[in-house]
Amino acid sequence: MPYKLVVLAGDGTGPEVMREGMKVLQAAQDAYGLSFDLIPYPCGGQYYLENGEEWPAEAFASCKSADAILLGAVGHPDARLPNGDLAGAGVIFGLRFGLDLYANVRPVKLYPGVRHKIHDEFKQVWRPDLVDFVVVRENTEGLYTPARGTLSRGGTDELAVDSRIITRKGAERVVRFAFELATRRGGAPKDRKHRVTCVDKSNVTAGDRLFRAVYDEIAAKYPQVERDYAYIDAFTQWIIRSPEFYDVAVAPNEFGDIATDLAAVLQGGMGIAAGGNIGDAHAMFEPIHGSAPKHAGQDKVNPIAMILAVQMMLDWLGDRKKDRQLLEAAKVVETSVASVLREGKTVTYDLGGTAKCSEVGTQVAKLVARR
């Protein structure tokens, strides 16, 4: 039986990077005898402008019955909902909340050959062995719940309120996810210790005090994993200064969102940053960059993040289905990406190269086919 995979290319450069992701997936299928039933749906701001809705009515039900979901990017500068929200965001939040994808998983890994902007160019110091951690962000509550509103009088918006929601259930399951992940990893680059860092602002807010209290309760059940704590403002300094100390970090929704965008700099930029939205029964994988409409149609953006999202999907699905071929395919996709980056001949402008988006995808796919 083929695995059912819903493909949501989306807006802007989303379709371009998705094409390269599909190119690599096809190579993995051929090399490992895999079978995917690909079900594409249009979605996002452009679709909204043309149809008055963010995606087809049947798309969510199809996602709910799928084995996995891949998303390119959503967002169009001219597409806004009547309430002012960005058209297309409803696709992402619809999946996160509708499928209860409570853990947003963001690997932060620097591959050999990639020069990130934090390291010392003058001294030629690029240490990929020092950057290999994962941020697990709570994905269904915090400031991004629809608990908000605006007070308008006489046509003027006078007050806006966003309510931040932290629940015991939400904290428990995402913290447990982080500890389970830490037990399966090789530890922090600095000392190879299994470590989970609780990132919060518990010195100020009640929600974060609950989050940290739940963290301590869960941590007590994992004595083999070291506890660590960081306030979000300090954490944004420490991951830049000493990334090698970190193994897994867990954070409430909006703090994790901010920290992972910053962390992308450590791995070479948004063009390499992939993420998974994972629940107990469903998962959706995506590059974390936006739709970048100013670059759309130019075949220039970096597809590596999308390809690594495909790799994450293969790995998650292989683990879930106990399918060794999927797991092997995931390993080969990552090693193929690493080879392309290490060689440095077929990389896009953001990594100092001149290759087209399509050329990068083709090169990775060729290596996957050779396995």
Contacts in CASP RR format, 6 or more apart in sequence:
PFRMAT RR
TARGET T0000
AUTHOR 0000-0000-0000
METHOD contacts of the structure
MODEL  1
MPYKLVVLAGDGTGPEVMREGMKVLQAAQDAYGLSFDLIPYPCGGQYYLE
NGEEWPAEAFASCKSADAILLGAVGHPDARLPNGDLAGAGVIFGLRFGLD
LYANVRPVKLYPGVRHKIHDEFKQVWRPDLVDFVVVRENTEGLYTPARGT
LSRGGTDELAVDSRIITRKGAERVVRFAFELATRRGGAPKDRKHRVTCVD
KSNVTAGDRLFRAVYDEIAAKYPQVERDYAYIDAFTQWIIRSPEFYDVAV
APNEFGDIATDLAAVLQGGMGIAAGGNIGDAHAMFEPIHGSAPKHAGQDK
VNPIAMILAVQMMLDWLGDRKKDRQLLEAAKVVETSVASVLREGKTVTYD
LGGTAKCSEVGTQVAKLVARR
1 35 0 8 1.000
2 35 0 8 1.000
2 36 0 8 1.000
2 37 0 8 1.000
3 34 0 8 1.000
3 35 0 8 1.000
3 36 0 8 1.000
3 37 0 8 1.000
3 67 0 8 1.000
3 68 0 8 1.000
3 317 0 8 1.000
3 321 0 8 1.000
4 36 0 8 1.000
4 37 0 8 1.000
4 39 0 8 1.000
4 65 0 8 1.000
4 66 0 8 1.000
4 67 0 8 1.000
5 36 0 8 1.000
5 37 0 8 1.000
5 38 0 8 1.000
5 39 0 8 1.000
5 66 0 8 1.000
5 67 0 8 1.000
5 68 0 8 1.000
5 69 0 8 1.000
5 70 0 8 1.000
5 313 0 8 1.000
6 39 0 8 1.000
6 40 0 8 1.000
6 41 0 8 1.000
6 59 0 8 1.000
6 62 0 8 1.000
6 63 0 8 1.000
6 66 0 8 1.000
6 68 0 8 1.000
6 69 0 8 1.000
6 70 0 8 1.000
7 18 0 8 1.000
7 22 0 8 1.000
7 38 0 8 1.000
7 39 0 8 1.000
7 40 0 8 1.000
7 41 0 8 1.000
7 69 0 8 1.000
7 70 0 8 1.000
8 40 0 8 1.000
8 41 0 8 1.000
8 43 0 8 1.000
8 55 0 8 1.000
8 59 0 8 1.000
8 69 0 8 1.000
8 70 0 8 1.000
8 71 0 8 1.000
8 72 0 8 1.000
8 91 0 8 1.000
9 15 0 8 1.000
9 18 0 8 1.000
9 19 0 8 1.000
9 40 0 8 1.000
9 42 0 8 1.000
9 43 0 8 1.000
9 72 0 8 1.000
10 18 0 8 1.000
10 42 0 8 1.000
10 43 0 8 1.000
10 44 0 8 1.000
10 45 0 8 1.000
10 46 0 8 1.000
10 47 0 8 1.000
10 71 0 8 1.000
10 72 0 8 1.000
10 73 0 8 1.000
10 74 0 8 1.000
10 75 0 8 1.000
10 91 0 8 1.000
10 291 0 8 1.000
11 44 0 8 1.000
11 45 0 8 1.000
11 46 0 8 1.000
11 73 0 8 1.000
11 74 0 8 1.000
11 75 0 8 1.000
11 76 0 8 1.000
11 88 0 8 1.000
11 291 0 8 1.000
11 293 0 8 1.000
11 296 0 8 1.000
12 46 0 8 1.000
12 73 0 8 1.000
12 75 0 8 1.000
12 76 0 8 1.000
12 291 0 8 1.000
12 292 0 8 1.000
12 293 0 8 1.000
12 295 0 8 1.000
12 296 0 8 1.000
12 297 0 8 1.000
13 73 0 8 1.000
13 290 0 8 1.000
13 291 0 8 1.000
13 292 0 8 1.000
13 293 0 8 1.000
13 295 0 8 1.000
13 296 0 8 1.000
13 297 0 8 1.000
13 301 0 8 1.000
13 357 0 8 1.000
14 72 0 8 1.000
14 73 0 8 1.000
14 291 0 8 1.000
14 296 0 8 1.000
14 306 0 8 1.000
15 72 0 8 1.000
16 296 0 8 1.000
16 297 0 8 1.000
16 299 0 8 1.000
16 301 0 8 1.000
16 303 0 8 1.000
16 357 0 8 1.000
16 358 0 8 1.000
17 72 0 8 1.000
17 73 0 8 1.000
17 287 0 8 1.000
17 301 0 8 1.000
17 302 0 8 1.000
17 303 0 8 1.000
17 305 0 8 1.000
17 306 0 8 1.000
17 357 0 8 1.000
18 70 0 8 1.000
18 72 0 8 1.000
18 306 0 8 1.000
19 358 0 8 1.000
20 303 0 8 1.000
20 306 0 8 1.000
20 307 0 8 1.000
20 357 0 8 1.000
20 358 0 8 1.000
20 360 0 8 1.000
20 361 0 8 1.000
20 362 0 8 1.000
20 364 0 8 1.000
21 70 0 8 1.000
21 303 0 8 1.000
21 306 0 8 1.000
21 307 0 8 1.000
21 309 0 8 1.000
21 310 0 8 1.000
21 361 0 8 1.000
22 38 0 8 1.000
23 361 0 8 1.000
23 362 0 8 1.000
23 364 0 8 1.000
23 365 0 8 1.000
24 307 0 8 1.000
24 310 0 8 1.000
24 333 0 8 1.000
24 336 0 8 1.000
24 361 0 8 1.000
24 364 0 8 1.000
24 365 0 8 1.000
24 368 0 8 1.000
25 36 0 8 1.000
25 310 0 8 1.000
26 365 0 8 1.000
27 365 0 8 1.000
27 366 0 8 1.000
27 368 0 8 1.000
27 369 0 8 1.000
28 34 0 8 1.000
28 310 0 8 1.000
28 314 0 8 1.000
28 329 0 8 1.000
28 332 0 8 1.000
28 333 0 8 1.000
28 368 0 8 1.000
29 35 0 8 1.000
29 36 0 8 1.000
30 369 0 8 1.000
31 329 0 8 1.000
31 332 0 8 1.000
31 368 0 8 1.000
31 369 0 8 1.000
31 371 0 8 1.000
32 325 0 8 1.000
32 326 0 8 1.000
32 328 0 8 1.000
32 329 0 8 1.000
32 371 0 8 1.000
33 325 0 8 1.000
34 325 0 8 1.000
34 326 0 8 1.000
34 329 0 8 1.000
39 62 0 8 1.000
39 66 0 8 1.000
41 55 0 8 1.000
41 56 0 8 1.000
41 59 0 8 1.000
41 62 0 8 1.000
42 55 0 8 1.000
42 56 0 8 1.000
43 54 0 8 1.000
43 55 0 8 1.000
43 56 0 8 1.000
43 59 0 8 1.000
43 74 0 8 1.000
43 88 0 8 1.000
43 91 0 8 1.000
44 54 0 8 1.000
44 55 0 8 1.000
44 74 0 8 1.000
44 75 0 8 1.000
44 76 0 8 1.000
44 79 0 8 1.000
44 87 0 8 1.000
44 88 0 8 1.000
44 91 0 8 1.000
45 54 0 8 1.000
45 74 0 8 1.000
45 75 0 8 1.000
45 76 0 8 1.000
45 79 0 8 1.000
45 86 0 8 1.000
45 87 0 8 1.000
45 88 0 8 1.000
46 76 0 8 1.000
46 79 0 8 1.000
47 53 0 8 1.000
47 54 0 8 1.000
47 55 0 8 1.000
47 88 0 8 1.000
48 54 0 8 1.000
48 76 0 8 1.000
48 79 0 8 1.000
48 81 0 8 1.000
48 87 0 8 1.000
48 88 0 8 1.000
49 76 0 8 1.000
49 78 0 8 1.000
49 79 0 8 1.000
49 87 0 8 1.000
54 87 0 8 1.000
54 88 0 8 1.000
54 90 0 8 1.000
54 91 0 8 1.000
55 88 0 8 1.000
55 91 0 8 1.000
60 94 0 8 1.000
60 95 0 8 1.000
60 98 0 8 1.000
63 69 0 8 1.000
63 95 0 8 1.000
63 99 0 8 1.000
63 282 0 8 1.000
63 284 0 8 1.000
64 99 0 8 1.000
64 282 0 8 1.000
66 282 0 8 1.000
67 317 0 8 1.000
67 321 0 8 1.000
68 282 0 8 1.000
68 283 0 8 1.000
68 284 0 8 1.000
68 285 0 8 1.000
68 313 0 8 1.000
68 316 0 8 1.000
68 317 0 8 1.000
69 95 0 8 1.000
69 282 0 8 1.000
69 283 0 8 1.000
69 284 0 8 1.000
69 285 0 8 1.000
70 284 0 8 1.000
70 285 0 8 1.000
70 286 0 8 1.000
70 309 0 8 1.000
70 310 0 8 1.000
70 313 0 8 1.000
71 91 0 8 1.000
71 92 0 8 1.000
71 95 0 8 1.000
71 284 0 8 1.000
71 285 0 8 1.000
71 286 0 8 1.000
72 286 0 8 1.000
72 287 0 8 1.000
72 306 0 8 1.000
72 309 0 8 1.000
73 286 0 8 1.000
73 287 0 8 1.000
73 289 0 8 1.000
73 290 0 8 1.000
73 291 0 8 1.000
73 292 0 8 1.000
74 86 0 8 1.000
74 88 0 8 1.000
74 89 0 8 1.000
74 91 0 8 1.000
74 92 0 8 1.000
74 290 0 8 1.000
74 291 0 8 1.000
75 86 0 8 1.000
75 87 0 8 1.000
75 88 0 8 1.000
75 89 0 8 1.000
75 290 0 8 1.000
75 291 0 8 1.000
75 293 0 8 1.000
76 87 0 8 1.000
76 291 0 8 1.000
76 293 0 8 1.000
77 293 0 8 1.000
79 86 0 8 1.000
79 87 0 8 1.000
79 88 0 8 1.000
80 86 0 8 1.000
80 87 0 8 1.000
81 87 0 8 1.000
93 144 0 8 1.000
95 101 0 8 1.000
95 277 0 8 1.000
95 284 0 8 1.000
96 139 0 8 1.000
96 140 0 8 1.000
96 277 0 8 1.000
96 284 0 8 1.000
97 140 0 8 1.000
99 279 0 8 1.000
99 281 0 8 1.000
99 282 0 8 1.000
99 284 0 8 1.000
100 140 0 8 1.000
100 279 0 8 1.000
100 280 0 8 1.000
100 281 0 8 1.000
100 282 0 8 1.000
101 139 0 8 1.000
101 140 0 8 1.000
101 277 0 8 1.000
101 278 0 8 1.000
101 279 0 8 1.000
101 282 0 8 1.000
101 283 0 8 1.000
101 284 0 8 1.000
102 138 0 8 1.000
102 139 0 8 1.000
102 140 0 8 1.000
102 170 0 8 1.000
102 173 0 8 1.000
102 174 0 8 1.000
102 177 0 8 1.000
102 278 0 8 1.000
102 279 0 8 1.000
103 136 0 8 1.000
103 137 0 8 1.000
103 138 0 8 1.000
103 139 0 8 1.000
103 173 0 8 1.000
103 174 0 8 1.000
103 177 0 8 1.000
103 178 0 8 1.000
103 277 0 8 1.000
103 278 0 8 1.000
103 279 0 8 1.000
104 136 0 8 1.000
104 137 0 8 1.000
104 138 0 8 1.000
104 139 0 8 1.000
104 253 0 8 1.000
104 256 0 8 1.000
104 260 0 8 1.000
104 275 0 8 1.000
104 276 0 8 1.000
104 277 0 8 1.000
104 278 0 8 1.000
105 134 0 8 1.000
105 135 0 8 1.000
105 136 0 8 1.000
105 137 0 8 1.000
105 181 0 8 1.000
105 275 0 8 1.000
105 276 0 8 1.000
105 277 0 8 1.000
105 278 0 8 1.000
105 312 0 8 1.000
106 134 0 8 1.000
106 135 0 8 1.000
106 136 0 8 1.000
106 137 0 8 1.000
106 260 0 8 1.000
106 263 0 8 1.000
106 273 0 8 1.000
106 274 0 8 1.000
106 275 0 8 1.000
106 276 0 8 1.000
106 288 0 8 1.000
107 133 0 8 1.000
107 134 0 8 1.000
107 274 0 8 1.000
107 275 0 8 1.000
107 308 0 8 1.000
107 312 0 8 1.000
108 131 0 8 1.000
108 132 0 8 1.000
108 133 0 8 1.000
108 134 0 8 1.000
108 135 0 8 1.000
108 239 0 8 1.000
108 243 0 8 1.000
108 260 0 8 1.000
108 263 0 8 1.000
108 264 0 8 1.000
108 266 0 8 1.000
108 267 0 8 1.000
108 273 0 8 1.000
109 128 0 8 1.000
109 131 0 8 1.000
109 132 0 8 1.000
109 133 0 8 1.000
109 267 0 8 1.000
110 116 0 8 1.000
110 126 0 8 1.000
110 127 0 8 1.000
110 128 0 8 1.000
110 130 0 8 1.000
110 131 0 8 1.000
110 132 0 8 1.000
110 266 0 8 1.000
110 267 0 8 1.000
110 268 0 8 1.000
111 128 0 8 1.000
111 267 0 8 1.000
111 272 0 8 1.000
111 337 0 8 1.000
111 338 0 8 1.000
111 341 0 8 1.000
111 342 0 8 1.000
112 128 0 8 1.000
112 338 0 8 1.000
112 341 0 8 1.000
112 342 0 8 1.000
113 126 0 8 1.000
113 128 0 8 1.000
113 341 0 8 1.000
113 342 0 8 1.000
113 344 0 8 1.000
114 126 0 8 1.000
114 128 0 8 1.000
114 267 0 8 1.000
114 268 0 8 1.000
114 272 0 8 1.000
114 341 0 8 1.000
114 351 0 8 1.000
115 121 0 8 1.000
115 126 0 8 1.000
115 268 0 8 1.000
115 351 0 8 1.000
116 126 0 8 1.000
116 131 0 8 1.000
116 265 0 8 1.000
116 266 0 8 1.000
116 267 0 8 1.000
116 268 0 8 1.000
116 269 0 8 1.000
117 265 0 8 1.000
117 268 0 8 1.000
118 240 0 8 1.000
118 265 0 8 1.000
118 266 0 8 1.000
119 125 0 8 1.000
119 126 0 8 1.000
119 127 0 8 1.000
129 189 0 8 1.000
129 244 0 8 1.000
130 189 0 8 1.000
130 190 0 8 1.000
130 243 0 8 1.000
130 244 0 8 1.000
131 189 0 8 1.000
131 243 0 8 1.000
131 244 0 8 1.000
131 266 0 8 1.000
131 267 0 8 1.000
132 189 0 8 1.000
133 188 0 8 1.000
133 189 0 8 1.000
133 239 0 8 1.000
133 243 0 8 1.000
133 246 0 8 1.000
133 247 0 8 1.000
133 248 0 8 1.000
133 249 0 8 1.000
133 263 0 8 1.000
134 181 0 8 1.000
134 185 0 8 1.000
134 247 0 8 1.000
134 248 0 8 1.000
134 249 0 8 1.000
135 199 0 8 1.000
135 248 0 8 1.000
135 249 0 8 1.000
135 250 0 8 1.000
135 251 0 8 1.000
135 256 0 8 1.000
135 259 0 8 1.000
135 260 0 8 1.000
135 263 0 8 1.000
136 174 0 8 1.000
136 177 0 8 1.000
136 178 0 8 1.000
136 181 0 8 1.000
136 248 0 8 1.000
136 249 0 8 1.000
136 250 0 8 1.000
136 251 0 8 1.000
137 174 0 8 1.000
137 250 0 8 1.000
137 251 0 8 1.000
137 252 0 8 1.000
137 253 0 8 1.000
137 255 0 8 1.000
137 256 0 8 1.000
137 257 0 8 1.000
137 259 0 8 1.000
137 260 0 8 1.000
138 170 0 8 1.000
138 171 0 8 1.000
138 174 0 8 1.000
138 250 0 8 1.000
138 251 0 8 1.000
138 252 0 8 1.000
138 253 0 8 1.000
138 256 0 8 1.000
139 174 0 8 1.000
139 253 0 8 1.000
139 277 0 8 1.000
140 170 0 8 1.000
140 253 0 8 1.000
141 165 0 8 1.000
141 166 0 8 1.000
141 167 0 8 1.000
141 170 0 8 1.000
141 252 0 8 1.000
141 253 0 8 1.000
142 164 0 8 1.000
142 165 0 8 1.000
142 166 0 8 1.000
142 252 0 8 1.000
142 253 0 8 1.000
142 254 0 8 1.000
143 162 0 8 1.000
143 164 0 8 1.000
143 253 0 8 1.000
143 254 0 8 1.000
144 253 0 8 1.000
144 254 0 8 1.000
145 163 0 8 1.000
145 165 0 8 1.000
147 162 0 8 1.000
147 163 0 8 1.000
147 165 0 8 1.000
148 160 0 8 1.000
148 161 0 8 1.000
148 162 0 8 1.000
148 163 0 8 1.000
149 160 0 8 1.000
149 161 0 8 1.000
149 162 0 8 1.000
150 157 0 8 1.000
150 159 0 8 1.000
150 160 0 8 1.000
150 161 0 8 1.000
151 157 0 8 1.000
151 158 0 8 1.000
151 159 0 8 1.000
151 160 0 8 1.000
151 161 0 8 1.000
152 158 0 8 1.000
164 205 0 8 1.000
164 207 0 8 1.000
164 254 0 8 1.000
166 207 0 8 1.000
166 208 0 8 1.000
166 210 0 8 1.000
166 211 0 8 1.000
166 252 0 8 1.000
168 210 0 8 1.000
168 214 0 8 1.000
171 210 0 8 1.000
171 211 0 8 1.000
171 214 0 8 1.000
171 215 0 8 1.000
171 252 0 8 1.000
172 214 0 8 1.000
172 217 0 8 1.000
172 218 0 8 1.000
174 250 0 8 1.000
175 196 0 8 1.000
175 198 0 8 1.000
175 211 0 8 1.000
175 214 0 8 1.000
175 215 0 8 1.000
175 218 0 8 1.000
175 219 0 8 1.000
175 250 0 8 1.000
176 218 0 8 1.000
177 250 0 8 1.000
177 278 0 8 1.000
178 196 0 8 1.000
178 248 0 8 1.000
178 249 0 8 1.000
178 250 0 8 1.000
179 196 0 8 1.000
179 218 0 8 1.000
179 219 0 8 1.000
179 221 0 8 1.000
179 222 0 8 1.000
179 225 0 8 1.000
179 248 0 8 1.000
181 248 0 8 1.000
182 194 0 8 1.000
182 195 0 8 1.000
182 196 0 8 1.000
182 222 0 8 1.000
182 225 0 8 1.000
182 247 0 8 1.000
182 248 0 8 1.000
183 194 0 8 1.000
183 222 0 8 1.000
183 224 0 8 1.000
183 225 0 8 1.000
185 194 0 8 1.000
185 247 0 8 1.000
185 248 0 8 1.000
186 192 0 8 1.000
186 194 0 8 1.000
186 247 0 8 1.000
187 193 0 8 1.000
187 194 0 8 1.000
187 195 0 8 1.000
187 247 0 8 1.000
188 195 0 8 1.000
188 244 0 8 1.000
188 245 0 8 1.000
188 246 0 8 1.000
188 247 0 8 1.000
189 243 0 8 1.000
189 244 0 8 1.000
190 242 0 8 1.000
190 244 0 8 1.000
190 245 0 8 1.000
193 226 0 8 1.000
193 247 0 8 1.000
194 224 0 8 1.000
194 225 0 8 1.000
194 226 0 8 1.000
194 247 0 8 1.000
195 225 0 8 1.000
195 226 0 8 1.000
195 227 0 8 1.000
195 228 0 8 1.000
195 245 0 8 1.000
195 246 0 8 1.000
195 247 0 8 1.000
195 248 0 8 1.000
196 215 0 8 1.000
196 219 0 8 1.000
196 222 0 8 1.000
196 225 0 8 1.000
196 226 0 8 1.000
196 227 0 8 1.000
196 228 0 8 1.000
196 247 0 8 1.000
196 248 0 8 1.000
196 249 0 8 1.000
196 250 0 8 1.000
197 228 0 8 1.000
197 229 0 8 1.000
197 230 0 8 1.000
197 235 0 8 1.000
197 246 0 8 1.000
197 247 0 8 1.000
197 248 0 8 1.000
197 249 0 8 1.000
197 250 0 8 1.000
198 211 0 8 1.000
198 212 0 8 1.000
198 215 0 8 1.000
198 227 0 8 1.000
198 228 0 8 1.000
198 229 0 8 1.000
198 230 0 8 1.000
198 249 0 8 1.000
198 250 0 8 1.000
198 251 0 8 1.000
199 230 0 8 1.000
199 231 0 8 1.000
199 232 0 8 1.000
199 235 0 8 1.000
199 249 0 8 1.000
199 250 0 8 1.000
199 251 0 8 1.000
199 255 0 8 1.000
199 256 0 8 1.000
199 259 0 8 1.000
200 208 0 8 1.000
200 211 0 8 1.000
200 212 0 8 1.000
200 229 0 8 1.000
200 231 0 8 1.000
200 232 0 8 1.000
200 251 0 8 1.000
200 252 0 8 1.000
200 255 0 8 1.000
201 208 0 8 1.000
201 231 0 8 1.000
201 232 0 8 1.000
201 233 0 8 1.000
201 255 0 8 1.000
202 208 0 8 1.000
202 209 0 8 1.000
202 211 0 8 1.000
202 212 0 8 1.000
202 231 0 8 1.000
203 231 0 8 1.000
207 252 0 8 1.000
208 252 0 8 1.000
211 252 0 8 1.000
212 229 0 8 1.000
215 227 0 8 1.000
215 250 0 8 1.000
216 227 0 8 1.000
219 225 0 8 1.000
219 227 0 8 1.000
230 238 0 8 1.000
230 249 0 8 1.000
232 251 0 8 1.000
232 255 0 8 1.000
232 256 0 8 1.000
232 258 0 8 1.000
232 259 0 8 1.000
235 249 0 8 1.000
235 259 0 8 1.000
236 258 0 8 1.000
236 259 0 8 1.000
236 262 0 8 1.000
238 245 0 8 1.000
238 246 0 8 1.000
239 246 0 8 1.000
239 249 0 8 1.000
239 259 0 8 1.000
239 262 0 8 1.000
239 263 0 8 1.000
239 266 0 8 1.000
240 262 0 8 1.000
240 265 0 8 1.000
240 266 0 8 1.000
243 266 0 8 1.000
249 259 0 8 1.000
251 259 0 8 1.000
260 273 0 8 1.000
260 288 0 8 1.000
261 270 0 8 1.000
261 288 0 8 1.000
263 273 0 8 1.000
264 270 0 8 1.000
264 271 0 8 1.000
264 272 0 8 1.000
264 273 0 8 1.000
264 288 0 8 1.000
267 273 0 8 1.000
268 350 0 8 1.000
268 351 0 8 1.000
269 350 0 8 1.000
270 287 0 8 1.000
270 288 0 8 1.000
270 289 0 8 1.000
270 290 0 8 1.000
270 305 0 8 1.000
271 287 0 8 1.000
271 289 0 8 1.000
271 301 0 8 1.000
271 302 0 8 1.000
271 304 0 8 1.000
271 305 0 8 1.000
271 348 0 8 1.000
271 350 0 8 1.000
272 302 0 8 1.000
272 304 0 8 1.000
272 305 0 8 1.000
272 308 0 8 1.000
272 341 0 8 1.000
273 287 0 8 1.000
273 288 0 8 1.000
273 289 0 8 1.000
273 305 0 8 1.000
274 285 0 8 1.000
274 286 0 8 1.000
274 287 0 8 1.000
274 288 0 8 1.000
274 305 0 8 1.000
274 306 0 8 1.000
274 308 0 8 1.000
274 309 0 8 1.000
274 311 0 8 1.000
274 312 0 8 1.000
275 285 0 8 1.000
275 286 0 8 1.000
275 287 0 8 1.000
275 288 0 8 1.000
275 309 0 8 1.000
275 312 0 8 1.000
276 283 0 8 1.000
276 284 0 8 1.000
276 285 0 8 1.000
276 286 0 8 1.000
276 309 0 8 1.000
276 312 0 8 1.000
276 316 0 8 1.000
277 283 0 8 1.000
277 284 0 8 1.000
277 285 0 8 1.000
277 286 0 8 1.000
278 316 0 8 1.000
283 313 0 8 1.000
283 316 0 8 1.000
283 317 0 8 1.000
285 309 0 8 1.000
285 310 0 8 1.000
285 312 0 8 1.000
285 313 0 8 1.000
285 316 0 8 1.000
286 306 0 8 1.000
286 309 0 8 1.000
287 305 0 8 1.000
287 306 0 8 1.000
287 308 0 8 1.000
287 309 0 8 1.000
288 305 0 8 1.000
289 301 0 8 1.000
289 305 0 8 1.000
292 301 0 8 1.000
295 301 0 8 1.000
299 356 0 8 1.000
299 357 0 8 1.000
299 358 0 8 1.000
300 348 0 8 1.000
300 349 0 8 1.000
300 356 0 8 1.000
300 357 0 8 1.000
301 348 0 8 1.000
301 350 0 8 1.000
301 357 0 8 1.000
302 347 0 8 1.000
302 348 0 8 1.000
302 350 0 8 1.000
302 351 0 8 1.000
302 357 0 8 1.000
302 360 0 8 1.000
303 348 0 8 1.000
303 357 0 8 1.000
303 360 0 8 1.000
303 361 0 8 1.000
304 337 0 8 1.000
304 340 0 8 1.000
304 341 0 8 1.000
304 360 0 8 1.000
304 364 0 8 1.000
307 333 0 8 1.000
307 337 0 8 1.000
307 361 0 8 1.000
307 364 0 8 1.000
308 333 0 8 1.000
308 334 0 8 1.000
308 337 0 8 1.000
310 333 0 8 1.000
311 330 0 8 1.000
311 333 0 8 1.000
311 334 0 8 1.000
311 337 0 8 1.000
312 330 0 8 1.000
314 326 0 8 1.000
314 327 0 8 1.000
314 329 0 8 1.000
314 330 0 8 1.000
314 333 0 8 1.000
315 326 0 8 1.000
315 327 0 8 1.000
315 330 0 8 1.000
317 323 0 8 1.000
317 326 0 8 1.000
318 324 0 8 1.000
318 326 0 8 1.000
318 327 0 8 1.000
318 330 0 8 1.000
319 327 0 8 1.000
329 368 0 8 1.000
332 367 0 8 1.000
332 368 0 8 1.000
332 371 0 8 1.000
333 364 0 8 1.000
333 368 0 8 1.000
335 367 0 8 1.000
336 364 0 8 1.000
336 367 0 8 1.000
336 368 0 8 1.000
337 364 0 8 1.000
339 367 0 8 1.000
340 346 0 8 1.000
340 347 0 8 1.000
340 360 0 8 1.000
340 363 0 8 1.000
340 364 0 8 1.000
340 367 0 8 1.000
341 347 0 8 1.000
341 351 0 8 1.000
344 351 0 8 1.000
344 353 0 8 1.000
345 355 0 8 1.000
346 355 0 8 1.000
346 359 0 8 1.000
346 360 0 8 1.000
346 363 0 8 1.000
347 353 0 8 1.000
347 355 0 8 1.000
347 360 0 8 1.000
348 355 0 8 1.000
348 356 0 8 1.000
348 357 0 8 1.000
348 360 0 8 1.000
355 363 0 8 1.000
END
